[in-house]
């Protein structure tokens, strides 16, 4: 059995603890959502149904609804406490699947790697800053591919390896103090391995600045972004270890501010028509010649 790197129960606990106040701490997620929404300007797509995977409080709902007003929208999140508008249940998303159009976005508590949704039910699968909370993004990508209809689009953002590099390098105890962040080239390979076509990956670096280390840690906690790795420290850190980390971080101060780097990775890919039937036979398509 493969070893687990991420403690999914801890991820759930972190976000459940901040759910009621999440709207006050998700400014970074909202900014990345805005930048993702701009990328849709260059995509020709009119989905009838959208799945927002890792929707949290629904920060992407307004933008997606404004862009695709006729689309039905389903938000999926691992943490039920994040789904504040409607208790997770069968009836809501069953209506979304064809038993009457819902009045607004519906919400469903589910694991990204095991979605209780039928194949080919969505035209757009949207995911903002979810992948780095997963032990392995590959099963979630495979599920996204299954849930999308042919011609459907997966669009996501996540954090890359340089994220929080200052915080990570400040500790010398050999334990994890940030999440594990996967390189965008590896994520691109996972998309291909999941069956997606024409993957496009790119990244940008965003540097936030703080007056002191405590201010940064408060913001990370407010966003539910504490470390949830299996290799994280489990007890209270000693005063000397904390002071060493603070001193190391303080040495990075520039122009009176402490930096916090975030490498934001963006990816999108399409679900192409299958080239092989379920029984292994090749599928060959013959297009009718155009009338001249």
C-alpha positions as protocol buffer text, in pm:
chain_id: "A"
residue {
  index: 1
  type: UNK
  ca { x: 0 y: 0 z: 0 }
}
residue {
  index: 2
  type: UNK
  ca { x: 136 y: 342 z: -96 }
}
residue {
  index: 3
  type: UNK
  ca { x: 241 y: 559 z: 199 }
}
residue {
  index: 4
  type: UNK
  ca { x: 21 y: 860 z: 262 }
}
residue {
  index: 5
  type: UNK
  ca { x: 191 y: 1199 z: 261 }
}
residue {
  index: 6
  type: UNK
  ca { x: -112 y: 1417 z: 341 }
}
residue {
  index: 7
  type: UNK
  ca { x: -330 y: 1370 z: 647 }
}
residue {
  index: 8
  type: UNK
  ca { x: -677 y: 1415 z: 492 }
}
residue {
  index: 9
  type: UNK
  ca { x: -844 y: 1413 z: 832 }
}
residue {
  index: 10
  type: UNK
  ca { x: -626 y: 1704 z: 937 }
}
residue {
  index: 11
  type: UNK
  ca { x: -716 y: 1889 z: 617 }
}
residue {
  index: 12
  type: UNK
  ca { x: -1082 y: 1843 z: 705 }
}
residue {
  index: 13
  type: UNK
  ca { x: -1029 y: 1958 z: 1062 }
}
residue {
  index: 14
  type: UNK
  ca { x: -837 y: 2269 z: 957 }
}
residue {
  index: 15
  type: UNK
  ca { x: -1105 y: 2387 z: 718 }
}
residue {
  index: 16
  type: UNK
  ca { x: -1393 y: 2292 z: 946 }
}
residue {
  index: 17
  type: UNK
  ca { x: -1240 y: 2508 z: 1220 }
}
residue {
  index: 18
  type: UNK
  ca { x: -1231 y: 2819 z: 999 }
}
residue {
  index: 19
  type: UNK
  ca { x: -1550 y: 2755 z: 798 }
}
residue {
  index: 20
  type: UNK
  ca { x: -1766 y: 3016 z: 973 }
}
residue {
  index: 21
  type: UNK
  ca { x: -1498 y: 3284 z: 934 }
}
residue {
  index: 22
  type: UNK
  ca { x: -1356 y: 3169 z: 602 }
}
residue {
  index: 23
  type: UNK
  ca { x: -1495 y: 3466 z: 409 }
}
residue {
  index: 24
  type: UNK
  ca { x: -1264 y: 3689 z: 616 }
}
residue {
  index: 25
  type: UNK
  ca { x: -951 y: 3487 z: 539 }
}
residue {
  index: 26
  type: UNK
  ca { x: -982 y: 3371 z: 178 }
}
residue {
  index: 27
  type: UNK
  ca { x: -853 y: 3686 z: 4 }
}
residue {
  index: 28
  type: UNK
  ca { x: -575 y: 3494 z: -170 }
}
residue {
  index: 29
  type: UNK
  ca { x: -818 y: 3230 z: -303 }
}
residue {
  index: 30
  type: UNK
  ca { x: -1048 y: 3507 z: -429 }
}
residue {
  index: 31
  type: UNK
  ca { x: -760 y: 3673 z: -613 }
}
residue {
  index: 32
  type: UNK
  ca { x: -657 y: 3347 z: -780 }
}
residue {
  index: 33
  type: UNK
  ca { x: -1021 y: 3285 z: -870 }
}
residue {
  index: 34
  type: UNK
  ca { x: -1031 y: 3627 z: -1039 }
}
residue {
  index: 35
  type: UNK
  ca { x: -723 y: 3543 z: -1242 }
}
residue {
  index: 36
  type: UNK
  ca { x: -865 y: 3205 z: -1340 }
}
residue {
  index: 37
  type: UNK
  ca { x: -1192 y: 3366 z: -1447 }
}
residue {
  index: 38
  type: UNK
  ca { x: -998 y: 3596 z: -1679 }
}
residue {
  index: 39
  type: UNK
  ca { x: -848 y: 3293 z: -1849 }
}
residue {
  index: 40
  type: UNK
  ca { x: -1196 y: 3179 z: -1947 }
}
residue {
  index: 41
  type: UNK
  ca { x: -1210 y: 3482 z: -2179 }
}
residue {
  index: 42
  type: UNK
  ca { x: -994 y: 3282 z: -2419 }
}
residue {
  index: 43
  type: UNK
  ca { x: -1197 y: 2960 z: -2401 }
}
residue {
  index: 44
  type: UNK
  ca { x: -1489 y: 2882 z: -2630 }
}
residue {
  index: 45
  type: UNK
  ca { x: -1725 y: 2690 z: -2404 }
}
residue {
  index: 46
  type: UNK
  ca { x: -2094 y: 2693 z: -2313 }
}
residue {
  index: 47
  type: UNK
  ca { x: -2137 y: 2424 z: -2047 }
}
residue {
  index: 48
  type: UNK
  ca { x: -2484 y: 2310 z: -1947 }
}
residue {
  index: 49
  type: UNK
  ca { x: -2348 y: 2191 z: -1612 }
}
residue {
  index: 50
  type: UNK
  ca { x: -2048 y: 2301 z: -1404 }
}
residue {
  index: 51
  type: UNK
  ca { x: -1884 y: 2121 z: -1113 }
}
residue {
  index: 52
  type: UNK
  ca { x: -1679 y: 2341 z: -878 }
}
residue {
  index: 53
  type: UNK
  ca { x: -1446 y: 2092 z: -709 }
}
residue {
  index: 54
  type: UNK
  ca { x: -1322 y: 2212 z: -371 }
}
residue {
  index: 55
  type: UNK
  ca { x: -1573 y: 2495 z: -373 }
}
residue {
  index: 56
  type: UNK
  ca { x: -1534 y: 2588 z: -2 }
}
residue {
  index: 57
  type: UNK
  ca { x: -1780 y: 2871 z: 64 }
}
residue {
  index: 58
  type: UNK
  ca { x: -1862 y: 2917 z: -302 }
}
residue {
  index: 59
  type: UNK
  ca { x: -1617 y: 3197 z: -381 }
}
residue {
  index: 60
  type: UNK
  ca { x: -1621 y: 3108 z: -752 }
}
residue {
  index: 61
  type: UNK
  ca { x: -1999 y: 3080 z: -780 }
}
residue {
  index: 62
  type: UNK
  ca { x: -2071 y: 3445 z: -863 }
}
residue {
  index: 63
  type: UNK
  ca { x: -1814 y: 3466 z: -1143 }
}
residue {
  index: 64
  type: UNK
  ca { x: -1912 y: 3133 z: -1299 }
}
residue {
  index: 65
  type: UNK
  ca { x: -2284 y: 3215 z: -1280 }
}
residue {
  index: 66
  type: UNK
  ca { x: -2230 y: 3557 z: -1439 }
}
residue {
  index: 67
  type: UNK
  ca { x: -2026 y: 3405 z: -1720 }
}
residue {
  index: 68
  type: UNK
  ca { x: -2256 y: 3106 z: -1779 }
}
residue {
  index: 69
  type: UNK
  ca { x: -2601 y: 3220 z: -1659 }
}
residue {
  index: 70
  type: UNK
  ca { x: -2789 y: 2925 z: -1808 }
}
residue {
  index: 71
  type: UNK
  ca { x: -2557 y: 2660 z: -1665 }
}
residue {
  index: 72
  type: UNK
  ca { x: -2647 y: 2449 z: -1362 }
}
residue {
  index: 73
  type: UNK
  ca { x: -2379 y: 2473 z: -1094 }
}
residue {
  index: 74
  type: UNK
  ca { x: -2280 y: 2214 z: -834 }
}
residue {
  index: 75
  type: UNK
  ca { x: -2021 y: 2289 z: -565 }
}
residue {
  index: 76
  type: UNK
  ca { x: -1836 y: 1992 z: -415 }
}
residue {
  index: 77
  type: UNK
  ca { x: -1624 y: 2007 z: -102 }
}
residue {
  index: 78
  type: UNK
  ca { x: -1477 y: 1753 z: 139 }
}
residue {
  index: 79
  type: UNK
  ca { x: -1578 y: 1958 z: 444 }
}
residue {
  index: 80
  type: UNK
  ca { x: -1953 y: 1974 z: 517 }
}
residue {
  index: 81
  type: UNK
  ca { x: -1906 y: 2283 z: 736 }
}
residue {
  index: 82
  type: UNK
  ca { x: -1798 y: 2475 z: 426 }
}
residue {
  index: 83
  type: UNK
  ca { x: -2130 y: 2401 z: 256 }
}
residue {
  index: 84
  type: UNK
  ca { x: -2329 y: 2657 z: 452 }
}
residue {
  index: 85
  type: UNK
  ca { x: -2623 y: 2723 z: 220 }
}
residue {
  index: 86
  type: UNK
  ca { x: -2763 y: 2374 z: 207 }
}
residue {
  index: 87
  type: UNK
  ca { x: -2707 y: 2058 z: 406 }
}
residue {
  index: 88
  type: UNK
  ca { x: -2540 y: 1795 z: 185 }
}
residue {
  index: 89
  type: UNK
  ca { x: -2796 y: 1543 z: 72 }
}
residue {
  index: 90
  type: UNK
  ca { x: -2925 y: 1333 z: -210 }
}
residue {
  index: 91
  type: UNK
  ca { x: -3223 y: 1534 z: -324 }
}
residue {
  index: 92
  type: UNK
  ca { x: -3039 y: 1852 z: -420 }
}
residue {
  index: 93
  type: UNK
  ca { x: -2786 y: 1709 z: -657 }
}
residue {
  index: 94
  type: UNK
  ca { x: -3031 y: 1454 z: -792 }
}
residue {
  index: 95
  type: UNK
  ca { x: -3237 y: 1751 z: -912 }
}
residue {
  index: 96
  type: UNK
  ca { x: -2918 y: 1887 z: -1066 }
}
residue {
  index: 97
  type: UNK
  ca { x: -2886 y: 1562 z: -1262 }
}
residue {
  index: 98
  type: UNK
  ca { x: -3215 y: 1606 z: -1439 }
}
residue {
  index: 99
  type: UNK
  ca { x: -3506 y: 1591 z: -1198 }
}
residue {
  index: 100
  type: UNK
  ca { x: -3584 y: 1962 z: -1209 }
}
residue {
  index: 101
  type: UNK
  ca { x: -3350 y: 2259 z: -1239 }
}
residue {
  index: 102
  type: UNK
  ca { x: -3240 y: 2402 z: -899 }
}
residue {
  index: 103
  type: UNK
  ca { x: -3293 y: 2768 z: -816 }
}
residue {
  index: 104
  type: UNK
  ca { x: -2923 y: 2829 z: -750 }
}
residue {
  index: 105
  type: UNK
  ca { x: -2591 y: 2653 z: -697 }
}
residue {
  index: 106
  type: UNK
  ca { x: -2620 y: 2323 z: -515 }
}
residue {
  index: 107
  type: UNK
  ca { x: -2364 y: 2178 z: -277 }
}
residue {
  index: 108
  type: UNK
  ca { x: -2242 y: 1826 z: -215 }
}
residue {
  index: 109
  type: UNK
  ca { x: -1997 y: 1692 z: 45 }
}
residue {
  index: 110
  type: UNK
  ca { x: -1771 y: 1441 z: -131 }
}
residue {
  index: 111
  type: UNK
  ca { x: -1412 y: 1329 z: -182 }
}
residue {
  index: 112
  type: UNK
  ca { x: -1254 y: 1465 z: -502 }
}
residue {
  index: 113
  type: UNK
  ca { x: -1119 y: 1117 z: -579 }
}
residue {
  index: 114
  type: UNK
  ca { x: -1459 y: 947 z: -538 }
}
residue {
  index: 115
  type: UNK
  ca { x: -1730 y: 1168 z: -679 }
}
residue {
  index: 116
  type: UNK
  ca { x: -2085 y: 1026 z: -651 }
}
residue {
  index: 117
  type: UNK
  ca { x: -2169 y: 1165 z: -996 }
}
residue {
  index: 118
  type: UNK
  ca { x: -2238 y: 980 z: -1321 }
}
residue {
  index: 119
  type: UNK
  ca { x: -1995 y: 982 z: -1611 }
}
residue {
  index: 120
  type: UNK
  ca { x: -2023 y: 1260 z: -1865 }
}
residue {
  index: 121
  type: UNK
  ca { x: -2254 y: 1482 z: -1660 }
}
residue {
  index: 122
  type: UNK
  ca { x: -2059 y: 1812 z: -1670 }
}
residue {
  index: 123
  type: UNK
  ca { x: -1921 y: 2043 z: -1937 }
}
residue {
  index: 124
  type: UNK
  ca { x: -1678 y: 2229 z: -1709 }
}
residue {
  index: 125
  type: UNK
  ca { x: -1495 y: 2106 z: -1401 }
}
residue {
  index: 126
  type: UNK
  ca { x: -1349 y: 2401 z: -1211 }
}
residue {
  index: 127
  type: UNK
  ca { x: -1107 y: 2370 z: -919 }
}
residue {
  index: 128
  type: UNK
  ca { x: -939 y: 2662 z: -742 }
}
residue {
  index: 129
  type: UNK
  ca { x: -648 y: 2583 z: -507 }
}
residue {
  index: 130
  type: UNK
  ca { x: -749 y: 2227 z: -421 }
}
residue {
  index: 131
  type: UNK
  ca { x: -483 y: 1995 z: -566 }
}
residue {
  index: 132
  type: UNK
  ca { x: -209 y: 2063 z: -309 }
}
residue {
  index: 133
  type: UNK
  ca { x: -441 y: 1943 z: -30 }
}
residue {
  index: 134
  type: UNK
  ca { x: -469 y: 1599 z: -193 }
}
residue {
  index: 135
  type: UNK
  ca { x: -234 y: 1313 z: -116 }
}
residue {
  index: 136
  type: UNK
  ca { x: -220 y: 1238 z: -487 }
}
residue {
  index: 137
  type: UNK
  ca { x: -387 y: 1458 z: -753 }
}
residue {
  index: 138
  type: UNK
  ca { x: -396 y: 1175 z: -1008 }
}
residue {
  index: 139
  type: UNK
  ca { x: -715 y: 1000 z: -880 }
}
residue {
  index: 140
  type: UNK
  ca { x: -895 y: 1335 z: -865 }
}
residue {
  index: 141
  type: UNK
  ca { x: -790 y: 1412 z: -1223 }
}
residue {
  index: 142
  type: UNK
  ca { x: -912 y: 1068 z: -1332 }
}
residue {
  index: 143
  type: UNK
  ca { x: -1247 y: 1138 z: -1164 }
}
residue {
  index: 144
  type: UNK
  ca { x: -1265 y: 1477 z: -1334 }
}
residue {
  index: 145
  type: UNK
  ca { x: -1207 y: 1306 z: -1669 }
}
residue {
  index: 146
  type: UNK
  ca { x: -1483 y: 1053 z: -1595 }
}
residue {
  index: 147
  type: UNK
  ca { x: -1736 y: 1317 z: -1487 }
}
residue {
  index: 148
  type: UNK
  ca { x: -1673 y: 1546 z: -1784 }
}
residue {
  index: 149
  type: UNK
  ca { x: -1859 y: 1500 z: -2110 }
}
residue {
  index: 150
  type: UNK
  ca { x: -1663 y: 1463 z: -2433 }
}
residue {
  index: 151
  type: UNK
  ca { x: -1546 y: 1813 z: -2526 }
}
residue {
  index: 152
  type: UNK
  ca { x: -1561 y: 1921 z: -2161 }
}
residue {
  index: 153
  type: UNK
  ca { x: -1292 y: 2126 z: -1991 }
}
residue {
  index: 154
  type: UNK
  ca { x: -1098 y: 2085 z: -1667 }
}
residue {
  index: 155
  type: UNK
  ca { x: -955 y: 2412 z: -1537 }
}
residue {
  index: 156
  type: UNK
  ca { x: -766 y: 2429 z: -1210 }
}
residue {
  index: 157
  type: UNK
  ca { x: -514 y: 2619 z: -1002 }
}
residue {
  index: 158
  type: UNK
  ca { x: -283 y: 2491 z: -732 }
}
residue {
  index: 159
  type: UNK
  ca { x: 41 y: 2587 z: -558 }
}
residue {
  index: 160
  type: UNK
  ca { x: 384 y: 2491 z: -690 }
}
residue {
  index: 161
  type: UNK
  ca { x: 711 y: 2395 z: -516 }
}
residue {
  index: 162
  type: UNK
  ca { x: 840 y: 2748 z: -447 }
}
residue {
  index: 163
  type: UNK
  ca { x: 531 y: 2830 z: -237 }
}
residue {
  index: 164
  type: UNK
  ca { x: 620 y: 2933 z: 119 }
}
residue {
  index: 165
  type: UNK
  ca { x: 986 y: 2856 z: 52 }
}
residue {
  index: 166
  type: UNK
  ca { x: 1091 y: 3116 z: 309 }
}
residue {
  index: 167
  type: UNK
  ca { x: 889 y: 2952 z: 584 }
}
residue {
  index: 168
  type: UNK
  ca { x: 1004 y: 2604 z: 486 }
}
residue {
  index: 169
  type: UNK
  ca { x: 1373 y: 2697 z: 485 }
}
residue {
  index: 170
  type: UNK
  ca { x: 1349 y: 2864 z: 826 }
}
residue {
  index: 171
  type: UNK
  ca { x: 1312 y: 2528 z: 1003 }
}
residue {
  index: 172
  type: UNK
  ca { x: 1600 y: 2284 z: 1037 }
}
residue {
  index: 173
  type: UNK
  ca { x: 1429 y: 2007 z: 1234 }
}
residue {
  index: 174
  type: UNK
  ca { x: 1366 y: 1783 z: 933 }
}
residue {
  index: 175
  type: UNK
  ca { x: 987 y: 1793 z: 980 }
}
residue {
  index: 176
  type: UNK
  ca { x: 724 y: 1929 z: 741 }
}
residue {
  index: 177
  type: UNK
  ca { x: 606 y: 2282 z: 812 }
}
residue {
  index: 178
  type: UNK
  ca { x: 426 y: 2345 z: 480 }
}
residue {
  index: 179
  type: UNK
  ca { x: 233 y: 2129 z: 237 }
}
residue {
  index: 180
  type: UNK
  ca { x: 411 y: 1931 z: -32 }
}
residue {
  index: 181
  type: UNK
  ca { x: 369 y: 2122 z: -359 }
}
residue {
  index: 182
  type: UNK
  ca { x: 394 y: 1939 z: -693 }
}
residue {
  index: 183
  type: UNK
  ca { x: 581 y: 2072 z: -996 }
}
residue {
  index: 184
  type: UNK
  ca { x: 363 y: 2186 z: -1284 }
}
residue {
  index: 185
  type: UNK
  ca { x: 539 y: 1952 z: -1530 }
}
residue {
  index: 186
  type: UNK
  ca { x: 444 y: 1655 z: -1312 }
}
residue {
  index: 187
  type: UNK
  ca { x: 86 y: 1781 z: -1299 }
}
residue {
  index: 188
  type: UNK
  ca { x: 86 y: 1803 z: -1679 }
}
residue {
  index: 189
  type: UNK
  ca { x: 202 y: 1442 z: -1700 }
}
residue {
  index: 190
  type: UNK
  ca { x: -81 y: 1344 z: -1463 }
}
residue {
  index: 191
  type: UNK
  ca { x: -334 y: 1511 z: -1692 }
}
residue {
  index: 192
  type: UNK
  ca { x: -210 y: 1308 z: -1987 }
}
residue {
  index: 193
  type: UNK
  ca { x: -206 y: 993 z: -1774 }
}
residue {
  index: 194
  type: UNK
  ca { x: -569 y: 1059 z: -1679 }
}
residue {
  index: 195
  type: UNK
  ca { x: -673 y: 1070 z: -2043 }
}
residue {
  index: 196
  type: UNK
  ca { x: -691 y: 1444 z: -2101 }
}
residue {
  index: 197
  type: UNK
  ca { x: -591 y: 1601 z: -2431 }
}
residue {
  index: 198
  type: UNK
  ca { x: -403 y: 1922 z: -2506 }
}
residue {
  index: 199
  type: UNK
  ca { x: -301 y: 2009 z: -2150 }
}
residue {
  index: 200
  type: UNK
  ca { x: -175 y: 2363 z: -2099 }
}
residue {
  index: 201
  type: UNK
  ca { x: 27 y: 2447 z: -1787 }
}
residue {
  index: 202
  type: UNK
  ca { x: 173 y: 2779 z: -1677 }
}
residue {
  index: 203
  type: UNK
  ca { x: 266 y: 2951 z: -1354 }
}
residue {
  index: 204
  type: UNK
  ca { x: 328 y: 3287 z: -1192 }
}
residue {
  index: 205
  type: UNK
  ca { x: 495 y: 3392 z: -871 }
}
residue {
  index: 206
  type: UNK
  ca { x: 309 y: 3613 z: -626 }
}
residue {
  index: 207
  type: UNK
  ca { x: 497 y: 3755 z: -328 }
}
residue {
  index: 208
  type: UNK
  ca { x: 304 y: 3884 z: -29 }
}
residue {
  index: 209
  type: UNK
  ca { x: 479 y: 4092 z: 236 }
}
residue {
  index: 210
  type: UNK
  ca { x: 424 y: 4118 z: 610 }
}
residue {
  index: 211
  type: UNK
  ca { x: 540 y: 4332 z: 898 }
}
residue {
  index: 212
  type: UNK
  ca { x: 621 y: 4026 z: 1106 }
}
residue {
  index: 213
  type: UNK
  ca { x: 605 y: 3647 z: 1105 }
}
residue {
  index: 214
  type: UNK
  ca { x: 305 y: 3630 z: 1338 }
}
residue {
  index: 215
  type: UNK
  ca { x: 92 y: 3833 z: 1096 }
}
residue {
  index: 216
  type: UNK
  ca { x: 167 y: 3587 z: 819 }
}
residue {
  index: 217
  type: UNK
  ca { x: 89 y: 3285 z: 1035 }
}
residue {
  index: 218
  type: UNK
  ca { x: -242 y: 3439 z: 1144 }
}
residue {
  index: 219
  type: UNK
  ca { x: -344 y: 3485 z: 778 }
}
residue {
  index: 220
  type: UNK
  ca { x: -245 y: 3130 z: 687 }
}
residue {
  index: 221
  type: UNK
  ca { x: -447 y: 2988 z: 976 }
}
residue {
  index: 222
  type: UNK
  ca { x: -749 y: 3204 z: 890 }
}
residue {
  index: 223
  type: UNK
  ca { x: -746 y: 3051 z: 542 }
}
residue {
  index: 224
  type: UNK
  ca { x: -721 y: 2697 z: 681 }
}
residue {
  index: 225
  type: UNK
  ca { x: -370 y: 2674 z: 539 }
}
residue {
  index: 226
  type: UNK
  ca { x: -181 y: 2517 z: 825 }
}
residue {
  index: 227
  type: UNK
  ca { x: 42 y: 2222 z: 742 }
}
residue {
  index: 228
  type: UNK
  ca { x: -149 y: 1893 z: 712 }
}
residue {
  index: 229
  type: UNK
  ca { x: 136 y: 1665 z: 613 }
}
residue {
  index: 230
  type: UNK
  ca { x: 183 y: 1334 z: 792 }
}
residue {
  index: 231
  type: UNK
  ca { x: 541 y: 1443 z: 869 }
}
residue {
  index: 232
  type: UNK
  ca { x: 436 y: 1763 z: 1047 }
}
residue {
  index: 233
  type: UNK
  ca { x: 530 y: 1822 z: 1413 }
}
residue {
  index: 234
  type: UNK
  ca { x: 262 y: 1672 z: 1638 }
}
residue {
  index: 235
  type: UNK
  ca { x: 348 y: 1846 z: 1966 }
}
residue {
  index: 236
  type: UNK
  ca { x: 428 y: 2196 z: 2081 }
}
residue {
  index: 237
  type: UNK
  ca { x: 752 y: 2332 z: 1942 }
}
residue {
  index: 238
  type: UNK
  ca { x: 1012 y: 2435 z: 2197 }
}
residue {
  index: 239
  type: UNK
  ca { x: 1093 y: 2799 z: 2254 }
}
residue {
  index: 240
  type: UNK
  ca { x: 1447 y: 2761 z: 2124 }
}
residue {
  index: 241
  type: UNK
  ca { x: 1333 y: 2598 z: 1797 }
}
residue {
  index: 242
  type: UNK
  ca { x: 1076 y: 2872 z: 1741 }
}
residue {
  index: 243
  type: UNK
  ca { x: 1334 y: 3141 z: 1807 }
}
residue {
  index: 244
  type: UNK
  ca { x: 1575 y: 2985 z: 1561 }
}
residue {
  index: 245
  type: UNK
  ca { x: 1304 y: 2978 z: 1294 }
}
residue {
  index: 246
  type: UNK
  ca { x: 1207 y: 3340 z: 1362 }
}
residue {
  index: 247
  type: UNK
  ca { x: 1570 y: 3450 z: 1340 }
}
residue {
  index: 248
  type: UNK
  ca { x: 1618 y: 3265 z: 1011 }
}
residue {
  index: 249
  type: UNK
  ca { x: 1303 y: 3420 z: 863 }
}
residue {
  index: 250
  type: UNK
  ca { x: 1397 y: 3764 z: 991 }
}
residue {
  index: 251
  type: UNK
  ca { x: 1721 y: 3745 z: 793 }
}
residue {
  index: 252
  type: UNK
  ca { x: 1508 y: 3748 z: 475 }
}
residue {
  index: 253
  type: UNK
  ca { x: 1354 y: 4088 z: 552 }
}
residue {
  index: 254
  type: UNK
  ca { x: 1377 y: 4326 z: 258 }
}
residue {
  index: 255
  type: UNK
  ca { x: 1275 y: 4691 z: 253 }
}
residue {
  index: 256
  type: UNK
  ca { x: 1133 y: 4650 z: 601 }
}
residue {
  index: 257
  type: UNK
  ca { x: 902 y: 4361 z: 509 }
}
residue {
  index: 258
  type: UNK
  ca { x: 908 y: 3982 z: 536 }
}
residue {
  index: 259
  type: UNK
  ca { x: 830 y: 3806 z: 204 }
}
residue {
  index: 260
  type: UNK
  ca { x: 604 y: 3505 z: 151 }
}
residue {
  index: 261
  type: UNK
  ca { x: 633 y: 3350 z: -194 }
}
residue {
  index: 262
  type: UNK
  ca { x: 345 y: 3170 z: -365 }
}
residue {
  index: 263
  type: UNK
  ca { x: 407 y: 2986 z: -691 }
}
residue {
  index: 264
  type: UNK
  ca { x: 64 y: 2963 z: -850 }
}
residue {
  index: 265
  type: UNK
  ca { x: 22 y: 2688 z: -1110 }
}
residue {
  index: 266
  type: UNK
  ca { x: -263 y: 2702 z: -1361 }
}
residue {
  index: 267
  type: UNK
  ca { x: -371 y: 2413 z: -1577 }
}
residue {
  index: 268
  type: UNK
  ca { x: -645 y: 2326 z: -1822 }
}
residue {
  index: 269
  type: UNK
  ca { x: -713 y: 2033 z: -2051 }
}
residue {
  index: 270
  type: UNK
  ca { x: -995 y: 1889 z: -2260 }
}
residue {
  index: 271
  type: UNK
  ca { x: -1172 y: 1556 z: -2259 }
}
residue {
  index: 272
  type: UNK
  ca { x: -1136 y: 1428 z: -2613 }
}
residue {
  index: 273
  type: UNK
  ca { x: -1346 y: 1161 z: -2780 }
}
residue {
  index: 274
  type: UNK
  ca { x: -1216 y: 812 z: -2690 }
}
residue {
  index: 275
  type: UNK
  ca { x: -990 y: 632 z: -2936 }
}
residue {
  index: 276
  type: UNK
  ca { x: -1069 y: 291 z: -2794 }
}
residue {
  index: 277
  type: UNK
  ca { x: -1389 y: 113 z: -2687 }
}
residue {
  index: 278
  type: UNK
  ca { x: -1428 y: -31 z: -2339 }
}
residue {
  index: 279
  type: UNK
  ca { x: -1350 y: -380 z: -2473 }
}
residue {
  index: 280
  type: UNK
  ca { x: -1023 y: -262 z: -2627 }
}
residue {
  index: 281
  type: UNK
  ca { x: -1137 y: -226 z: -2988 }
}
residue {
  index: 282
  type: UNK
  ca { x: -1011 y: 81 z: -3175 }
}
residue {
  index: 283
  type: UNK
  ca { x: -1264 y: 350 z: -3264 }
}
residue {
  index: 284
  type: UNK
  ca { x: -1227 y: 493 z: -3614 }
}
residue {
  index: 285
  type: UNK
  ca { x: -1438 y: 792 z: -3709 }
}
residue {
  index: 286
  type: UNK
  ca { x: -1533 y: 881 z: -4064 }
}
residue {
  index: 287
  type: UNK
  ca { x: -1645 y: 1239 z: -4112 }
}
residue {
  index: 288
  type: UNK
  ca { x: -1882 y: 1311 z: -4397 }
}
residue {
  index: 289
  type: UNK
  ca { x: -1721 y: 1514 z: -4674 }
}
residue {
  index: 290
  type: UNK
  ca { x: -1836 y: 1873 z: -4685 }
}
residue {
  index: 291
  type: UNK
  ca { x: -2058 y: 1985 z: -4971 }
}
residue {
  index: 292
  type: UNK
  ca { x: -1867 y: 2203 z: -5213 }
}
